[in-house]
Amino acid sequence: METADVVIVGGGIVGSGIAYHLTANGCRHVLVIEGESAQGKGSTGKSMGGVRAQFSTPVSIQMSLYSIPFYASFEERLGFPCDYRPQGYLFCATTDKQIAYLRTNYAQQVKMGLKNVRLMTGAEIRSMFPQLRGDDIVGGSFCSSDGFVDPYSAMIGFMTWAADHGATLWRNTVVTGFTRDATGIASVETARGSVATRKVVNCAGAWAASVAKLAGVDLPVEPLRRMLVPSEPFNEFPHTAPMIVDMSNGFHFRPEARGFLLAWNDPEEAPGFKTDFDPAFVEKILTRAADRVPCFANLPVNPKRAWAGLYEMTPDHHPILGEAPGLPGFFLANGFSGHGVMHAPATGKILSDLILTGQTDLIDASLLNLRRFTEGRLIHETAVL
Ligand SMILES: Cc1cc2nc3c(=O)[nH]c(=O)nc-3n(C[C@H](O)[C@H](O)[C@H](O)COP(=O)(O)OP(=O)(O)OC[C@H]3O[C@@H](n4cnc5c(N)ncnc54)[C@H](O)[C@@H]3O)c2cc1C
């Protein structure tokens, strides 16, 4: 029978980031099992690639404070590019309530050690981007070390480094079950046979609840469709722009290639495994785009290039990290609620620490464990896009 020190179920950016950190910390027999024929066919390949530290809760900010510098030095550390572009995130507020919210978050971010964030007046935003309709913008916040990465490159970089240092990747291999004994997890069952192991990490993204169920663990992670619309080449807005967020309705966009990538989370979307792109979404998003950026009324869009993917949502919009209660050796790295790319480096370190030493100094890991739901310790992240 095959054996491994740690088996990672799912070869997206989260599984790959954990494989990297485990291997870098001396764990030699890491096996990543991916059900698809290639990595990146889940949410990672569909992501917008935004990375930011502008969150509302200390634990989300702490995870970004590890992850963003990690992405900034990715190529130096791993020898692979991740295309980190520190163009920033600019939140534009249109009400005093939103300004008060940004101010509270700013104070928290600075307290946690974030250096590059600043509050802006409406006039400053209007002069920075005269192309925006700014009559109702009353202020905002901007962080220059926020920005974007290429999630696919980061995932491949993590996995290639891990494989070069002893980890193994199985593709085309669906995990179908787990066995346990008096000690805890004993083996992983796959389409390719059993693997004996005492440590498993569930990194199955939007499919995490069904993988957890195979081990008898009830995981509150739901898939939710998100759609993105890329434009054709367009030069009437600067390509050096940050991710710009219109807080009046959640519309946000960033430069991508020679055009722009548009996003808006339709509040009418219901949870489920839908990954088809709805053509009716194009008009909905372009209406919001042209309302905030008048020149986007001329933005050329080919709906055939638009796509949909799945967020993995938890009830409090924070991930679920750590060992499952009652099942020693069954670790969870799930439910990133739209932040799995930006928090993959921190997740890699946290899980590697917990698996190899039973503790981590990056966060208070008890805040994000699965028990918080049964113990009523939810910590709501409200800065969700
Ligand atoms: C449209 C969109 C925009 C986004 N924008 C951002 C953003 O700007 N910034 C950000 O940080 N995040 C963003 N996200 C979220 C981010 O993409 C995810 O949180 C992240 O990719 C999750 O990574 P993962 O490795 O956990 O999951 P995935 O990439 O989905 O990988 C899970 C893998 O597990 C495999 N798997 C599942 N079941 C099994 C099984 N039984 N056996 C073997 N393998 C299995 C799947 O095939 C898959 O490859 C966005 C997501 C979407 C959809």
The ligand as an SDF file (V2000), in Angstrom:
LIG
                    3D

 53 58  0  0  0  0  0  0  0  0999 V2000
  -15.0290   34.6700   -9.9370 C   0  0  0  0  0  0  0  0  0  0  0  0
  -14.1280   34.5190   -8.7330 C   0  0  0  0  0  0  0  0  0  0  0  0
  -13.3230   35.5900   -8.3390 C   0  0  0  0  0  0  0  0  0  0  0  0
  -12.4840   35.4480   -7.2340 C   0  0  0  0  0  0  0  0  0  0  0  0
  -11.6830   36.5000   -6.8980 N   0  0  0  0  0  0  0  0  0  0  0  0
  -10.8140   36.3560   -5.8680 C   0  0  0  0  0  0  0  0  0  0  0  0
   -9.8930   37.3960   -5.5640 C   0  0  0  0  0  0  0  0  0  0  0  0
   -9.8810   38.4600   -6.2140 O   0  0  0  0  0  0  0  0  0  0  0  0
   -9.0080   37.1870   -4.5440 N   0  0  0  0  0  0  0  0  0  0  0  0
   -8.9980   36.0220   -3.8020 C   0  0  0  0  0  0  0  0  0  0  0  0
   -8.1990   35.8930   -2.8880 O   0  0  0  0  0  0  0  0  0  0  0  0
   -9.8820   35.0330   -4.0710 N   0  0  0  0  0  0  0  0  0  0  0  0
  -10.7710   35.1640   -5.0820 C   0  0  0  0  0  0  0  0  0  0  0  0
  -11.6460   34.1660   -5.3770 N   0  0  0  0  0  0  0  0  0  0  0  0
  -11.6950   33.0010   -4.4850 C   0  0  0  0  0  0  0  0  0  0  0  0
  -10.5620   32.0370   -4.7680 C   0  0  0  0  0  0  0  0  0  0  0  0
  -10.4770   31.7700   -6.1490 O   0  0  0  0  0  0  0  0  0  0  0  0
  -10.7640   30.7480   -3.9720 C   0  0  0  0  0  0  0  0  0  0  0  0
  -11.0130   31.0570   -2.6130 O   0  0  0  0  0  0  0  0  0  0  0  0
   -9.5350   29.8580   -4.0690 C   0  0  0  0  0  0  0  0  0  0  0  0
   -9.1900   29.6300   -5.4160 O   0  0  0  0  0  0  0  0  0  0  0  0
   -9.7960   28.5410   -3.3660 C   0  0  0  0  0  0  0  0  0  0  0  0
   -8.6990   27.7090   -3.6160 O   0  0  0  0  0  0  0  0  0  0  0  0
   -8.7970   26.1660   -3.2590 P   0  0  0  0  0  0  0  0  0  0  0  0
   -7.4860   25.5770   -3.6060 O   0  0  0  0  0  0  0  0  0  0  0  0
   -9.3350   26.0070   -1.8900 O   0  0  0  0  0  0  0  0  0  0  0  0
   -9.9710   25.6320   -4.2200 O   0  0  0  0  0  0  0  0  0  0  0  0
   -9.9360   25.1600   -5.7460 P   0  0  0  0  0  0  0  0  0  0  0  0
   -9.0590   25.9850   -6.5800 O   0  0  0  0  0  0  0  0  0  0  0  0
  -11.3590   25.0390   -6.1620 O   0  0  0  0  0  0  0  0  0  0  0  0
   -9.2760   23.7360   -5.6700 O   0  0  0  0  0  0  0  0  0  0  0  0
   -9.9500   22.6410   -5.0740 C   0  0  0  0  0  0  0  0  0  0  0  0
   -9.5230   21.4030   -5.8260 C   0  0  0  0  0  0  0  0  0  0  0  0
  -10.0290   20.2420   -5.1500 O   0  0  0  0  0  0  0  0  0  0  0  0
  -10.3030   19.2850   -6.1420 C   0  0  0  0  0  0  0  0  0  0  0  0
  -11.2090   18.2690   -5.5640 N   0  0  0  0  0  0  0  0  0  0  0  0
  -12.4750   18.4720   -5.1220 C   0  0  0  0  0  0  0  0  0  0  0  0
  -12.9800   17.2950   -4.6540 N   0  0  0  0  0  0  0  0  0  0  0  0
  -12.0010   16.3730   -4.8010 C   0  0  0  0  0  0  0  0  0  0  0  0
  -11.9180   14.9710   -4.5170 C   0  0  0  0  0  0  0  0  0  0  0  0
  -12.9500   14.2820   -3.9560 N   0  0  0  0  0  0  0  0  0  0  0  0
  -10.7630   14.3150   -4.8150 N   0  0  0  0  0  0  0  0  0  0  0  0
   -9.7000   14.9740   -5.3580 C   0  0  0  0  0  0  0  0  0  0  0  0
   -9.7380   16.2940   -5.6590 N   0  0  0  0  0  0  0  0  0  0  0  0
  -10.8740   16.9810   -5.3800 C   0  0  0  0  0  0  0  0  0  0  0  0
  -10.9210   20.0980   -7.2610 C   0  0  0  0  0  0  0  0  0  0  0  0
  -10.8460   19.4100   -8.4970 O   0  0  0  0  0  0  0  0  0  0  0  0
  -10.0850   21.3750   -7.2350 C   0  0  0  0  0  0  0  0  0  0  0  0
   -9.0200   21.3450   -8.1600 O   0  0  0  0  0  0  0  0  0  0  0  0
  -12.4750   34.2410   -6.4850 C   0  0  0  0  0  0  0  0  0  0  0  0
  -13.2750   33.1760   -6.8860 C   0  0  0  0  0  0  0  0  0  0  0  0
  -14.0870   33.3040   -8.0060 C   0  0  0  0  0  0  0  0  0  0  0  0
  -14.9340   32.1470   -8.4280 C   0  0  0  0  0  0  0  0  0  0  0  0
  1  2  1  0
  2  3  1  0
  2 52  2  0
  3  4  2  0
  4  5  1  0
  4 50  1  0
  5  6  2  0
  6  7  1  0
  6 13  1  0
  7  8  2  0
  7  9  1  0
  9 10  1  0
 10 11  2  0
 10 12  1  0
 12 13  2  0
 13 14  1  0
 14 15  1  0
 14 50  1  0
 15 16  1  0
 16 17  1  0
 16 18  1  0
 18 19  1  0
 18 20  1  0
 20 21  1  0
 20 22  1  0
 22 23  1  0
 23 24  1  0
 24 25  2  0
 24 26  1  0
 24 27  1  0
 27 28  1  0
 28 29  2  0
 28 30  1  0
 28 31  1  0
 31 32  1  0
 32 33  1  0
 33 34  1  0
 33 48  1  0
 34 35  1  0
 35 36  1  0
 35 46  1  0
 36 37  1  0
 36 45  1  0
 37 38  2  0
 38 39  1  0
 39 40  1  0
 39 45  2  0
 40 41  1  0
 40 42  2  0
 42 43  1  0
 43 44  2  0
 44 45  1  0
 46 47  1  0
 46 48  1  0
 48 49  1  0
 50 51  2  0
 51 52  1  0
 52 53  1  0
M  END
$$$$
